[in-house]
Amino acid sequence: MSPPVIGNEPTFLDKLQRKRDGRNVDPALGVLSGEGAQQRVKDPEDPHPERRPMPTLPSQLATERETAPSYYGLPAVKEPVWIWSVPTYLYVGGAAGAASLLGFMADVAGGPELERLGRRGRWVGTVGDVLSSGLLIHDLGRPSRFLNMLRVFRPTSPMSIGSWVLATSGGLNTLGLLLGQRRGWPGVVGRCATAGAGVLGMPLAGYTAVLLCNSAIPVWQATHRTLPLFFMSSATAAAGSLLSLLPHGPAEARVLRPYRLAGKVAELVMGVAVERDAARVPEVARPLHEGFSGTLWKTSRVCSAAGLVLDVLPGRARWKQVAADVLTTAGALAARFAIFHAGKASARNPQATFQGQRQGLGAAEVAGNTVASDGKPLKFPLPVLR
């Protein structure tokens, strides 16, 4: 039945169906309205494959990857719909937070010699906060959605806490830049704002990992103990390398070198820890070793290790330092994209979800319910049916 036409002007439903965007609605069934009606489906999903009955009971199947019990081989969780701006934000926000912390430390303990370093750290932190907000808005689609996340303050929500940390850090860094050098009470306000931004530096660098680990994506959830520390150490290395690429004097170099070296060493150590956490379930760790995400992860590890080696080698040639800083920056950025795409691949693999659950990991581990009422470990080894 064709949708009704009022006079010579087609109705809203007529216009909607003519667009052929995969969201056609039968007028006899209902009207698509609200915010969801404004969305456009560019690539409609293919229908699910035919769900055929299993040939035998799940407990009688083999435990290999292809034949282990699952729900018709379909993914158990939905793949993240984030785009490239999210992993870019993971890097930019982390570097901004670590730079703010270094700028605050230079102001407190550096004296006049490190005054330029402190101001430069605040500049990097402020620009990074602004870019981070823009990247998040780009992913969300409109600025109002970012502002809506600030309508409430929920301590139990990593997204709510992170939104407030990002907004507060950007505001405090801006105040510190504008008022930090003035005299009187404006200068006091500016210095207090700088201190606040410095305190929020590491939470800004690490909350994004907490947000990822708070999801149902197997590889993110399995690394909830180590991924936040990896993000913070990687952000420290990235911020130190970025500030080292900018013009600086000998006094500033004596501060930047131990700062970035500590971050680089911690990043490599925590990278190994992330792999060990994920390897408790081989299917969970698979995206870190195979496919596009595996290539990115290996590239990030190689770049970070090469940056550390060049940084500790004898000699202070400028080209060597620039190469080390560029490699470290590339490694930190590649690591964020590797973790991002590993999450997508992990969500597409149903065995990454089911095998982790059968070993008492996943949500049971995060919630602390790893012991059954009889005191035995809460695991679900096959056979799952008797």
N, C-alpha and C positions, 0 to 999 in steps of 0.2 A: 504494500500500500504506500503510495507516495505521500510525503508529508504535506500538510495543508499549506496553501498559499493565500495570504491576505492581500486582496487587490492584485497589483502587479509586483509587489515587493515580496520576495521569499522570506519565510520565517527563519528564526534562529536555527531550528532543527534542519531545515532545508540547506542552509549554508553549511552547517556542521557536517552533514552527510556528503555534500559535494567535495569537501576537502579530502576525503578518502585517506585519512591519517590513521586508520586502524581503530578509531574510537566511535564508529557509527552506532547510534542508539535507535532502537525501534520506538517510535513515538507512542505505540500502544503499551510499551513496558515502562517507560519512564523518561525523565529528562536529565541529562548530564549537566550539573551546575556546580557552583562553588569554585574553590581554588583549583581543584583537580581538572575542571573543564578548560582551564587555560593552558594546560600542558599539551605538548605535541609529541606524538610517538613517531619517531623517525624510522626506527627499525623494530617493528613488532616481533615479539619472541615467537619462535617456532613452536608448534604444538608439542606436548610431551610425547615421548615415544610410547608405543603400545605397551601396556602393562600386562605381560603374560604371567600366568601362574608359575611359581617355582616348581621345578621337577621333583623336589623332595623337601623335607624339613630343613630349616636353616642349620640346625644342630648337626645334620648329617652331611653338610657340604664341607668342602676343603676350606682351609684357612688362608689360601693364597689371596693375593690382592684382587684378582678378577672375579673369583668365585666366593669370596667370604660373604657372609650374610649382610645384606643391606636392604634398603627399600627400593627394590626393582632397579638397583644401580643408579638411582637418581640422587642428586645432591641433597643433603639433609639440612643445609643452611643456605641462605640466599647470598649470592656474591655481592660484595660491596659495589655501589654504583658511583663512587667517587671518581673524579677525573684527575688529570695530571696536576692540577693546582694544589691538591691535598698533599702529595709527597713533597712538592716544592715548598709548601708551607711548613712541613715538618723540618726541613733543613733551615729555611729562613728564620722561623720562629726560634729554633734552638740556638742558632748563631747569634741572634739578637739578644736572647736571654743571657748567654755566656759573656757576650761583649758588655752588657750592662753591669754584670757582676764584676768584671775586670775593671771597668771604669770607676765603679764605686770603691774597689780596693785601692786603686791608684790614688784616688782623692784622699782616702783615709790615711794611708801609710806612706804615700809617695813624696809628699811635699812639693815644692815648686818644680823640681826636676821632672816629675811625672804629671804635671798639670795638663800638658797637651795630650798625653795618653788617656787621662781620665775624660777629657772633653771628647776625644775621638771615640772612646768607647760608648759614651752617651749618644753621639751622633749615629754610630752604627746600630745601637740598640733602638733609637727612635725610628730611623729609616726602616729597620727590620720589622718593628711593630706595625708601622703603617703598611708596609708591603704585605705582612701576614694578614692583616685585616682585609686588604684588597683581594688576596688569594682566596680567603675563606668566602668572601662575598661572591667572587667569581664562581666558586663551586656551588654555593647556595642558590645563585640565580638573581637575587635582589637584596639590596641593603637591609630592607625591613626584616628579613629573616635572621640576619645577624643581630639586629637590635632586639628582636623577640627573645633571643637567648639570654638577654640581660634583664628580662622582666622579673625573673625570680633568682634567688640565690639558694641552691640546693647542695649542701655539703656532701651528700651521698652520690651526686652525679658528677663524674669527671668532666663531662661536656660543660655543665654549668660552671664548675670551678674554673675550668680552662678558659671559658669565655670571659669571665671576670678577671682572671689573671692577665690575659692579653690586653683587655681594655684598660685595666688599671696601670699595667706596665707602660703602655703607650702614653697615657696621660701624665704619669709621673716623670718619664723620660723627657717629655716635652717641657714640663715645668722646670726640670733641672737644667735644660739647655737655655731656657729663656731667663731664668732668675738666678741661676747658680753663681754667676759672677758679680751680682749686684751687692750693694751694701745695705745694712739695716735689715728690717724684717723681710723684705722680698728675697734677700740672699739666704736668710734662714729657711724660708719656705722652699727655695730652690735646692738647698743642700739636703733638707729632709726628704724632698721628692726624689733626689738622686739616690739617697740611702734606701728608700722604699723600692725603687726600680731595681737596685742591686739585689735586695733580698728576694725579689720575685724572679730573679734571673734563672736560677736553676729549676724552680717549679715550672716556669714557662718552657724550659728546654725538655723537661721530663714528663709533663702532664700528657702530652700527645701519645706517648707510649702507654701510659696508664689507660687512656681512652681506648686505644686499640685492644689492649689486653682485656678490657672489660666487655668485649664483644664475644660472640659465639664462634668466631672464625678460629679453627683449630690451631694453626701455627701461631697466631697472636696470643690466644689463650694459654697455650702450652709454655710460652716464654714470659709469663707475667712476673716472674721473679727477677729476670735479668734484663729484659728489654728496656725498662725505664732507665736503668743504670747505663746501658749501652747508649741510649739517646743522649743522656747528659754528658757522658765522657766524649762522645763524638762531637757534640755541640761545643765543648771546651776546645777540642782540637781544631774545629772549624773556625771558631772565633779568633783563637790565637793566630792561626795561619792567615786569616783575612786581615787582621790588624798588622801582621808582619809584612803583608804585601803593600800596605800603605806607607808613605814616607814616615820615618821615625829616627830618633837619635840613638846614641850608644846607651844612654841611661834607660831608655824605653826598651831597647833590645835585651838588656839584662833582665827585665821583667817578663817580656813576651816569651823568651825562649823556655824557661822552666814551665810557664803556664801551658804553652802548646805541647811541650814534650810530655807533661803529665797527662794531658788529654789524649795524646796519641797512644801512649802505653796503655792507659786504661781502656781506650777504645778497642785495641787489639785483644786485650784480655777478656773484656766483656763480650766481644764478638765470638770468641771460643765458647764462653759460657752460654750464649744464646743458642749456639749450635748444639751443645750438650743437652740443654733443656728440651729442645725440639726433638732430639734423637731418641728420647725415651719411647717414642712411638715412631717407627721408621716412616710410616705413611705421612705423618705430620711434618717430618723433616725433609720430605722429598722435594718440595718447591725450593729449598735452599741449595739443592744440588743439581736439579734438572730444569730444563726449559729456560725461558727468558729470565725469570726471576733468579734462577740458579746462576746464570751467566753474570747478571748484575751483581749478585752477592759475592761471587768469586772476584769480579773486577774490583769491587770496593775493598775487599781484603788485600788484594795485591797493591792497589794504589796507596792504601793506608800504611802498609808495611814498607813500601818503597819510600814514602814520605818520611817515615820515622828514620829509616837507614840514612837517607841523605842528610837529615837534620843532625844526626849524631856523629857523622863523619868529620874528621879534622878539617880545618879550613873554614874561612868565613867569606868565601867568594859569593858575590851577590847572586850570580846565576844559579848556584847550588841551592841557596835559600829560597829563591823564587820557585825553582822546580819542586822543592820539597813542599812548599805551601800550596802550589797548584795541585800536586798529587793528593795531598791531604784533603783539599777542598773537593776534588773530584770523587775521592773515596767516600767522604761523608754524604755527598749528594747521591751517589750511586747506591749507598746503603739504604737511604730512605726509599728510593724507588724499588729496590730489591724487596724490602719488607712489605711495601705496598702491593706489589705484584705477587709476592708469595702468598699474601692473604687471599687474593683473588683465586689463585690456583688451588689453595688449600680448601676454599669453600666449594670449588667444583668437584673435589674428590670426596665421595661419600665415605670411603674407608678411613680417611683422616679423622672424621667425626666418630664413626662407630667403633673403630679399634681403640681410640683413646678412651671412650666411655667404658668399654669392656675391661680396661685396665684400671678403672677407678680414677681416671684423670679428668680433665675438662672441668665441667661445672661442679662435680663432686669435690674435686681438689680445691678449687677456688673458694667454695663455700665452707671448706673445712670438714666435710662429711666423708672422710676417707676411711672411717672405721665403722663397721656395722655394729648392731646392738650386742652381738656376742663377743665383741672385742677383736674380731678378725679383720684384716684389711678388706676394704670394700672394693672387690674386683669381680669382674664378670667373665671368667675364662670360658671358652667354648668347651663342651656344648652348652648352649644357652637354653635349650629345651630338653626335656627328659620324657 
